[in-house]
Amino acid sequence: MKKHLFYATRDGQSRLIAARMADRMAGRGLTINPQNLMTDFPSLDELKGSGLIIVIASIRYGFHLPEATKLLKLYKKMGSACPLVVVSINLTARKPGKDTKEGNIYLRKWLERNKINPAIAMPIAGKVDYPRYNWFDKNMIRLIMSITRGPTDPTKSVEYTQWDRVDDLADRIISMSQNS
């Protein structure tokens, strides 16, 4: 059965997380190539008969990227025939208690809006990378960070991703796929 690892990103952190997970899983015998939903969106026929679908999506201004939401809608058309793993990359997950499915409002709302109940749903903190942002994004993110007591120095890049959590998630997916 085919297994899929999709990601949606604007600044690259979701791609890095997807690549890390793919490497970890490949090292344990589960080979899945990460696919960028922006450039390689699957058809319903491509997804039919899948044994696993993993979706890693970042947040932009309070919402998951549209191509990831579009994929969840496509998944629902499949009749939810295979296990689904949903990973929300967001800066809220940098705070204790907001790094769980129950505690992360962005992940909870995304699942509720799409009426899905994945086998695994996890928020993972992303990265603030002010030097890479355009003027508008830089200032909007600084405003959001100011409100949420995050970093606001426009010359800094702050990595919040806990790579051990990414590795643990990859291990959980491996166990899940071996037991199904």
PAZAPA-4460 file (N, C-alpha, C; in steps of 0.05 Angstrom, whole numbers, plus 32768, in hexadecimal, padded with zeros to 4 digits):
% residues 180
    n_x    n_y    n_z   ca_x   ca_y   ca_z    c_x    c_y    c_z   seq   type   mol
   8011   7FE8   8000   8000   8000   8000   8011   8019   8000     1      M     A
   8009   802C   7FF1   8017   8046   7FF0   8014   8055   800A     2      K     A
   802A   8063   8011   802A   8074   8028   8033   8090   801E     3      K     A
   8026   80A5   8029   802B   80C0   8020   8033   80D2   8037     4      H     A
   8046   80E3   8032   804E   80F8   8045   804D   8113   8036     5      L     A
   8039   8123   803C   8034   813C   802F   803B   8153   8043     6      F     A
   8045   8169   8037   8049   8181   8048   8041   819A   8039     7      Y     A
   8039   81AE   804A   8031   81C8   803F   8042   81DD   804F     8      A     A
   8051   81ED   8040   8063   8200   804D   8064   821A   803D     9      T     A
   806C   822F   804A   8072   8248   803D   808F   8250   8042    10      R     A
   8099   824A   805A   80B4   8253   8062   80C8   823C   8064    11      D     A
   80BE   8223   8060   80D0   820C   805F   80D1   81FA   8077    12      G     A
   80C7   8203   808E   80C9   81F3   80A6   80BA   81D8   80A4    13      Q     A
   80A2   81D9   8098   8093   81C0   8095   80A2   81AD   8082    14      S     A
   80AF   81B8   806E   80C0   81A7   805C   80D6   8199   806C    15      R     A
   80E4   81A9   807D   80F9   819E   808D   80EF   8188   80A0    16      L     A
   80D8   818D   80AC   80CD   8179   80BE   80C5   8160   80AF    17      I     A
   80B9   8163   8097   80B2   814C   8086   80CA   813C   807E    18      A     A
   80E0   814A   8077   80F9   813D   806F   8105   812E   8086    19      A     A
   8104   813A   809E   810F   812C   80B6   80FF   8113   80BC    20      R     A
   80E5   8115   80BA   80D4   80FD   80BF   80D9   80E8   80AB    21      M     A
   80DB   80EF   8091   80E0   80DC   807C   80FB   80CE   8080    22      A     A
   810F   80DD   8088   812A   80D1   808D   8128   80BD   80A5    23      D     A
   811B   80C6   80BA   8118   80B5   80D1   8109   809B   80CB    24      R     A
   80F3   809D   80BC   80E4   8086   80B5   80F3   8074   80A1    25      M     A
   8101   8080   808F   8111   806F   807C   8126   8060   808A    26      A     A
   8132   806B   809F   8147   805E   80AF   813B   8046   80BE    27      G     A
   8121   8044   80C0   8114   802E   80CE   8102   801E   80BB    28      R     A
   8108   8021   80A1   80FB   800F   808D   80E1   8019   8081    29      G     A
   80D9   8031   8086   80C0   803C   807A   80C8   8053   8069    30      L     A
   80C8   804F   804E   80D0   8063   803C   80B8   8072   8030    31      T     A
   80B7   808C   8036   80A2   809D   802B   80AF   80B7   8023    32      I     A
   80AB   80BF   800A   80B6   80D8   8000   80A4   80EF   8006    33      N     A
   80AE   8104   8012   809E   811C   8018   8095   8129   7FFE    34      P     A
   807C   8132   7FFD   8071   8140   7FE6   8067   815B   7FEE    35      Q     A
   806F   8170   7FDF   8066   818B   7FE4   804A   818E   7FD8    36      N     A
   8036   8194   7FE8   801B   8197   7FDE   8018   81AE   7FCB    37      L     A
   8029   81C2   7FCD   8027   81D9   7FBB   802E   81D1   7F9E    38      M     A
   8041   81BF   7F9B   804B   81B8   7F81   8044   819C   7F78    39      T     A
   803B   818B   7F8A   8036   816F   7F84   801D   8165   7F92    40      D     A
   8006   8172   7F8C   7FED   816B   7F99   7FE2   8152   7F8C    41      F     A
   7FDA   813E   7F9D   7FD1   8125   7F92   7FB4   8126   7F89    42      P     A
   7FAD   8113   7F78   7F91   8110   7F70   7F84   80FC   7F83    43      S     A
   7F6A   80FA   7F82   7F5B   80E7   7F92   7F64   80CB   7F8A    44      L     A
   7F68   80C5   7F71   7F70   80AB   7F68   7F8C   80A3   7F73    45      D     A
   7F9E   80B7   7F76   7FB8   80B2   7F81   7FB6   80AA   7F9E    46      E     A
   7FA2   80B5   7FAC   7FA0   80AF   7FC9   7F91   8095   7FCF    47      L     A
   7F7F   808D   7FBD   7F70   8075   7FC1   7F82   805D   7FC4    48      K     A
   7F7C   804D   7FD7   7F8C   8035   7FDD   7FA5   803B   7FED    49      G     A
   7FA7   8053   7FF8   7FBE   805A   8009   7FBC   804B   8023    50      S     A
   7FD3   8045   802E   7FD5   8039   8048   7FD9   804C   805F    51      G     A
   7FE2   8065   8058   7FE7   8079   806C   7FEA   8094   805D    52      L     A
   7FDF   80A9   806A   7FE3   80C4   8060   7FEB   80D6   8077    53      I     A
   8002   80E3   8073   800C   80F6   8087   800B   8112   807B    54      I     A
   8000   8125   808A   7FFE   8140   8081   800B   8152   8095    55      V     A
   801F   8161   808D   802E   8174   809D   8028   818F   8092    56      I     A
   801C   81A1   80A2   8014   81BB   8098   801A   81D1   80AB    57      A     A
   8025   81E7   80A1   802A   81FE   80B2   8012   8211   80B2    58      S     A
   8013   8223   80C5   7FFF   8237   80C9   8008   8251   80BC    59      I     A
   7FF6   825F   80B0   7FFC   827A   80A6   7FE5   828C   80AE    60      R     A
   7FEA   829F   80C0   7FD6   82B2   80C9   7FBD   82A5   80D4    61      Y     A
   7FC2   8290   80E5   7FAC   8283   80F3   7F9F   826C   80E6    62      G     A
   7FA7   8266   80CD   7F9B   8250   80BE   7FB0   823E   80B2    63      F     A
   7FAA   8224   80B1   7FBB   8211   80A3   7FBB   8218   8085    64      H     A
   7FD0   8212   8078   7FD3   8219   805B   7FBC   820B   804B    65      L     A
   7FB1   821A   8038   7F9A   8210   8029   7F9E   81F5   801B    66      P     A
   7FB6   81F0   8011   7FBA   81D7   8003   7FB8   81BF   8016    67      E     A
   7FBF   81C3   802F   7FBD   81AD   8043   7FA0   81A8   804A    68      A     A
   7F90   81BE   804D   7F74   81BB   8052   7F66   81AE   803A    69      T     A
   7F6E   81B5   8022   7F63   81A8   800A   7F69   818A   800A    70      K     A
   7F81   8182   8013   7F88   8166   8015   7F76   8157   8029    71      L     A
   7F70   8164   8040   7F5E   8157   8053   7F43   8153   8048    72      L     A
   7F39   8166   8038   7F1F   8163   802B   7F20   814B   8017    73      K     A
   7F36   8148   8009   7F39   8132   7FF6   7F3A   8117   8006    74      L     A
   7F48   8118   801D   7F49   8100   802E   7F2D   80F7   8036    75      Y     A
   7F1C   810B   803D   7F01   8104   8045   7EF1   80F8   802F    76      K     A
   7EF7   8100   8016   7EE9   80F4   7FFF   7EF1   80D7   7FFB    77      K     A
   7F08   80CF   8006   7F10   80B3   8005   7F00   80A2   8018    78      M     A
   7EF1   80AE   8029   7EE2   809F   803D   7EF4   8097   8055    79      G     A
   7F09   80A6   8059   7F1C   80A2   806F   7F25   8084   8071    80      S     A
   7F2C   8079   805A   7F32   805D   8058   7F4D   8055   8063    81      A     A
   7F5F   8068   8068   7F79   8062   8072   7F81   8074   808A    82      C     A
   7F94   806B   809A   7F9C   807C   80B0   7FA7   8097   80A7    83      P     A
   7FA0   80AC   80B6   7FA9   80C7   80B0   7FB8   80D2   80C8    84      L     A
   7FCF   80DF   80C2   7FDF   80ED   80D6   7FDF   810A   80CE    85      V     A
   7FD8   811C   80E1   7FD7   8138   80DC   7FEB   8146   80EF    86      V     A
   7FFD   8156   80E4   8010   8165   80F3   800D   8183   80ED    87      V     A
   8008   8192   8102   8005   81AF   80FF   801E   81BD   8109    88      S     A
   802B   81CC   80F7   8043   81DA   80FD   803B   81F7   8104    89      I     A
   803D   81FE   811D   8035   8219   8126   8045   8222   813E    90      N     A
   8047   823C   8140   8058   8248   8155   804A   8247   8171    91      L     A
   8030   8243   8171   8023   8240   818B   802D   8227   8199    92      T     A
   8034   8213   818A   803E   81F9   8195   8059   81FC   81A4    93      A     A
   8064   8214   81A3   807D   8219   81B2   8079   821B   81D0    94      R     A
   8060   821E   81D8   8059   8222   81F4   804F   8208   8200    95      K     A
   8058   8202   8219   804F   81EA   8227   8030   81EA   8229    96      P     A
   8025   81D3   8224   8008   81D0   8225   7FFB   81D6   820A    97      G     A
   8008   81E5   81F9   7FFE   81EB   81DE   800A   81D8   81C9    98      K     A
   801A   81C5   81D3   8028   81B2   81C2   801B   8197   81C1    99      D     A
   8000   8197   81C7   7FF1   817E   81C6   7FD8   8183   81B4   100      T     A
   7FCD   816D   81AB   7FB4   816F   819B   7F9F   817E   81AA   101      K     A
   7F9C   8178   81C4   7F87   8184   81D4   7F8D   81A1   81DA   102      E     A
   7FA6   81A8   81DE   7FAD   81C3   81E6   7FB3   81D7   81CF   103      G     A
   7FB4   81CD   81B7   7FBB   81DE   81A1   7FA2   81E6   8191   104      N     A
   7F9A   81FF   8194   7F81   8208   8188   7F81   8206   816A   105      I     A
   7F98   820C   815D   7F99   820A   8140   7F94   81EE   8136   106      Y     A
   7FA0   81DA   8142   7F9C   81BF   813A   7F80   81B6   8140   107      L     A
   7F76   81BC   8158   7F5B   81B3   815F   7F46   81BF   814B   108      R     A
   7F48   81D9   8145   7F35   81E5   8133   7F37   81DA   8117   109      K     A
   7F50   81D4   810E   7F53   81C9   80F3   7F46   81AE   80F1   110      W     A
   7F4A   819D   8105   7F3D   8183   8105   7F1F   8185   8106   111      L     A
   7F15   8197   8117   7EF8   819B   811A   7EEC   81A6   8100   112      E     A
   7EF9   81BA   80F4   7EEF   81C5   80DB   7EED   81B1   80C4   113      R     A
   7F00   819F   80C4   7F01   818B   80AF   7EF4   8171   80B6   114      N     A
   7EEA   8170   80CF   7EDB   8158   80D9   7EEB   813E   80D4   115      K     A
   7F04   813F   80DD   7F14   8127   80DB   7F1F   811F   80F7   116      I     A
   7F25   8106   80F9   7F30   80FB   8112   7F48   80EA   810B   117      N     A
   7F5F   80F6   8107   7F76   80E7   80FE   7F80   80D3   8113   118      P     A
   7F8F   80BF   810A   7F9B   80AC   811C   7FAE   80BA   812E   119      A     A
   7FBD   80CD   8124   7FD0   80DD   8133   7FCC   80FA   812A   120      I     A
   7FCA   810C   813E   7FC9   8129   8138   7FDC   8136   814C   121      A     A
   7FEF   8146   8142   8003   8152   8154   800B   816D   814A   122      M     A
   800C   8180   815C   8018   819A   8156   8036   8199   815B   123      P     A
   8045   81A6   814A   8062   81A8   814E   8069   81C6   8149   124      I     A
   807A   81D0   815B   8082   81EC   8159   8093   81F0   8140   125      A     A
   8090   8207   8134   809F   820E   811C   80B7   8220   8122   126      G     A
   80BB   8233   8111   80D3   8244   8112   80CB   8261   810B   127      K     A
   80D5   8274   8119   80D2   8290   8112   80EC   8297   8103   128      V     A
   80EA   82A0   80EB   8102   82A6   80DA   80FF   82C1   80CD   129      D     A
   8100   82D6   80DE   80FC   82F1   80D5   810C   82F9   80BC   130      Y     A
   8126   82F2   80BB   8136   82FB   80A4   812B   82F0   8089   131      P     A
   811C   82DA   8089   8112   82CF   8070   80F7   82DB   8067   132      R     A
   80E9   82E8   807A   80CE   82F3   8074   80CF   830D   8064   133      Y     A
   80BB   8310   8054   80B8   832A   8046   80AE   833F   805B   134      N     A
   80AE   8358   8053   80A7   836E   8065   808C   8369   8073   135      W     A
   8078   8362   8064   805D   835E   806F   805D   8347   8083   136      F     A
   8067   8330   807B   8066   8319   808D   8077   831E   80A6   137      D     A
   808E   832A   80A2   809F   8330   80B9   8090   8341   80CE   138      K     A
   8082   8356   80C5   8074   8367   80D8   805B   835B   80E3   139      N     A
   804D   834B   80D4   8035   833D   80DE   803E   8329   80F3   140      M     A
   8053   831A   80EE   805B   8305   8101   8067   8312   811A   141      I     A
   8075   8329   8117   807E   8338   812E   8067   8341   8140   142      R     A
   8052   834A   8133   803A   8352   8143   802E   833A   8152   143      L     A
   802B   8324   8144   8020   830C   8151   8033   8303   8167   144      I     A
   804D   8303   8162   8060   82FB   8177   805F   830E   818F   145      M     A
   805C   8327   818A   805A   833B   819F   8042   8335   81B1   146      S     A
   802B   832F   81A5   8013   8328   81B4   8017   830E   81C4   147      I     A
   8024   82FB   81B8   8027   82E1   81C5   8042   82DE   81D5   148      T     A
   804F   82F4   81D9   8068   82F5   81E8   807E   82E3   81DB   149      R     A
   8080   82E5   81C1   8095   82D6   81B3   80AB   82E9   81AA   150      G     A
   80BE   82DF   819B   80D4   82F0   8192   80CB   8304   817D   151      P     A
   80D5   831D   817F   80CE   8332   816C   80E5   833F   815E   152      T     A
   80FE   8336   8164   8115   8342   8157   8116   833A   813A   153      D     A
   8113   834D   8127   8111   8347   810B   812A   833D   80FE   154      P     A
   8140   833C   810D   8159   8332   8102   815E   8315   810B   155      T     A
   814D   830A   811B   8151   82EF   8127   8141   82D9   8119   156      K     A
   814B   82C2   811C   813D   82A9   8115   813D   8297   812D   157      S     A
   8125   828E   8135   8123   827E   814D   8116   8263   8146   158      V     A
   8125   824E   814B   811B   8233   8146   810D   8228   815E   159      E     A
   80F3   8221   815B   80E4   8215   8171   80DF   81F8   816D   160      Y     A
   80E4   81EE   8155   80DE   81D2   8150   80EE   81C0   8162   161      T     A
   80E0   81AE   8170   80ED   819A   8181   80F1   8181   8170   162      Q     A
   8109   817E   8166   810E   8168   8153   810B   814D   815F   163      W     A
   810E   814A   8179   8109   8131   8186   80EB   8129   8185   164      D     A
   80D9   813D   8186   80BC   8138   8182   80B7   812F   8165   165      R     A
   80C5   813A   8152   80C2   8132   8136   80CA   8115   8133   166      V     A
   80E1   810E   813F   80EB   80F2   813F   80D7   80DF   814C   167      D     A
   80CD   80E7   8163   80B9   80D7   8172   80A0   80D2   8161   168      D     A
   8097   80E7   8154   8080   80E4   8142   8085   80D1   812B   169      L     A
   809C   80D3   811F   80A4   80C0   810A   80A4   80A4   8114   170      A     A
   80AE   80A0   812C   80AF   8085   8138   8092   807B   813E   171      D     A
   8080   808C   8147   8064   8084   814B   8057   807C   8131   172      R     A
   805D   808A   811B   8052   8084   8101   805C   8069   80F8   173      I     A
   8076   8064   80FC   8081   804A   80F5   8073   8034   8104   174      I     A
   8070   8037   811E   8062   8022   812E   8046   801E   8124   175      S     A
   8038   8034   811F   801C   8032   8116   801B   8023   80FB   176      M     A
   802D   8029   80E9   802C   801C   80CF   8034   7FFF   80D0   177      S     A
   8044   7FF8   80E3   804C   7FDC   80E6   8036   7FCB   80F3   178      Q     A
   8025   7FD9   8103   8010   7FCB   8111   7FF5   7FCA   8102   179      N     A
   7FF5   7FD6   80EA   7FDC   7FD7   80DB   7FDD   7FC4   80C3   180      S     A
***
